[in-house]
């Protein structure tokens, strides 16, 4: 029998998945997601592109690791009010992704969800566990909420007040062509007077959950 007790210990890996993810995120934060390539990440940590594949099977795995870091731990939600719980879930996702808008593109790329992303599924599905919804409908609720949050992150990545900025840009056009676009001109003017612009996130979440509540009510016994 071969004696293995005197074998020298295997060398420790030079890098870690956490360090590789840190390098990729640093590039994305500084230059945008399009600048993140396996070659750039390898250069940043002093490795080779092929060397990264010892730690990551492929680019989609790096994407999942970056997305996990951007999302962070989901909120701990307690209590019987499922609408409040899902509102908090959506608000937290919106806030996390807004900090790193490149996460929107990662979320929409084909990938296998990482462990942190899966905990977001768990946290979001928990409040709906007792509702008269199918499993597919419960997942669709999360898809609607996360999709709404991510679409608005794309807007706010360019401007913190996108509706005000849009109103300012098109004001001269609407003023000069009010007879051609009367409803549009009136809507923008009235929204400004009401101070009801830049509230699309809250409005969308409320309307999504109101629709779910209507469906739950339809299916309630009696």
N, C-alpha and C positions, 0 to 999 in steps of 0.2 A: 504493500500500500504506500502510495506517495505521501511523503511527509510534507505538510504545508505550514508547519509552525514557524519555520525560519524564513518564509517568504517576506520580502520587504513590503510594507504597507503601500497600497495604491496611492498615488499622488492625489492630493485634494484638487477638485476642479478650480480652475483659475477664476471663473466667473460664476455668478448666480443668476437665476431668472429675475430676481428682484433688481439686481444691478443692470441687467440688460433692459428691463422695462424702464428703469429710471433714465437710462441713456436715451431711449426712444422718446419718452415723454419730454425730456429736455429739448430735443430737436423739434418736436411738434409744437411745444410752447413758444419756442423762439422763431421758428421758420414756417410753421404750418405742417399739416399732415402729409402733404405731397413731398416734403423733404425727407420724410422717414423712409429709408430703404434699409435693407439688411446690410448693405455695404457701408452706409453711413453709420449705422449703429455699431457695427464691428469696429470701424475706425475709431469711434468715440471711446470704446472700452479697451482698445489696444489688442484687438483680435482680428481674425480673418472672417470673411463672410461664411466660408464653410465651417469655421469653428463654432459659429452660432448654432448650427444645426445639431450640435451635441446637447444643447439645452432646449431648443425649440424645433419641433418637426417641420414647421413652415411659417410663412408670414401670417396666416390666419391665427396661429397660436399667439404670435406677438400682438396682433390686433386685440384678441380677447384679453390678454394680460393688461394692455394699456386701458382698455375699456373698464375692466375691473377696478383699476386704480382710480380712474376718473369718477366712477360711480361711488366708490367708497361704501361703507356699511349703510344699509337701509335704515330708515327710522324704526324705532321700537314703538309700535302702536297698540294701545290697549283700549278696551271698552267696547260696548255693544253697537255703537253708532258707525255702521259701515260706510256711510257717506263721508263722515268726518275723517275716518281712517284713510279712505282712498284719496281724499283731498290732500291730506298731509303727505301721503305717498307721492302724489303727483307734484306737489309743491317742492318736495325735497329733491325729486329727480330733476325738475326744472332748474333748481338752484345749483345742483352739482354739475350738470352738463353745461350750464351757462358759464361756469368757471373755466371750462375747457371745451369750447364749442366744437373742436375737432372730434369730440366723442360722438357727435351726431352721425358723422359719416361712418365711424367704426360700428356703431349700433346697427346701421343699415346695410353693412357689408355681410355677405354670407360668412358665418363663423359658428363655432361651437361655444355656447356661453361658458364663461369661466365660473368658478365657485362663488364669487361675489355677485355676479349678475344673477345667478340662480337664487341667491338669498333674497334678491329683489322680487323675483317671482314668488317666493315663499311669503314674503311680507305683504305683497299685494293680493295674493290669493286668500290669505287667512281671513280678511274681513268678509269675503263673499262666500265662505264655506257653507253657511246656513241659508243662503238665498236660493230661491227656486230657479236656478240657472243651470244649464248644462255646463260640462267642463269646458267645451269650446267657447261658450258665451263668456265664461269667467275669464278665460285667456284673452278674449276679444276686448273685454273691458280694459284690461291692462294695456293692450295694444292701442286702443283709442286714446287713453290717457297719455301714454308715453309718446305716441306719435304726435299728439297735440303739443306736448311740451317741447319735443325736439324741433318741430316746425317753427315754433316761435323763437327758439334759441338761434336758429339760422338768421332770423330777422334781427334779433337783439345783439347778435355778434357784430353787426354793422352799426347799430344805433341803439342806445338805451331807450329812446322814445321814437320808435319807428313810425307810428301813426302821425305824430306831430311833424316829424321830418317830411313825411310824404305830403302832408297837408301844405307845408310851406313850399315844397317844390312845385306842386301843381296849382297853387293858388292863382298865379298869374294866368294860367291857361283857363281855369274855371271862371275867373272874372271876365276874361275876354270872350268866353263862349258859354255864358250862363244859359242862354236860350237854347243851346244845343245839348247841354248836359244839365238840365235844371235839377233833377233829383240828386245827382252826384254833388253838385254845388251846394244844394240845401243841406244834404246829409253832413258834409264836411263842416259847413258853417255851424250847424246846430250842435254837432259833436264838440266843437270847440267851445261853444257857449256853455254846454252842459258839463264840460270837463270830463267827458266820458271816453276820451281816447286812451290808448295804451293799456287797456284792461282786457285785452283779448284772452290772456291766459286764464284769468279767473272766470270770465264769462264762459269760455269753452269747457272748463272743468265742470262748472255748475250745470251746464246744459247736457253734457254727457251723462252725468250722474242723475240728473232729473229724468232723462230717458230710461236709464236702467231702473230707477225707482218706479216709473210708470209700468214697465214690464213686470217688475216684481209684484206690483199691486194687482195687475191683471191675472197673475197666476196664483195669487193668495187664495187659500180655501175660503169659500163663501163670498 
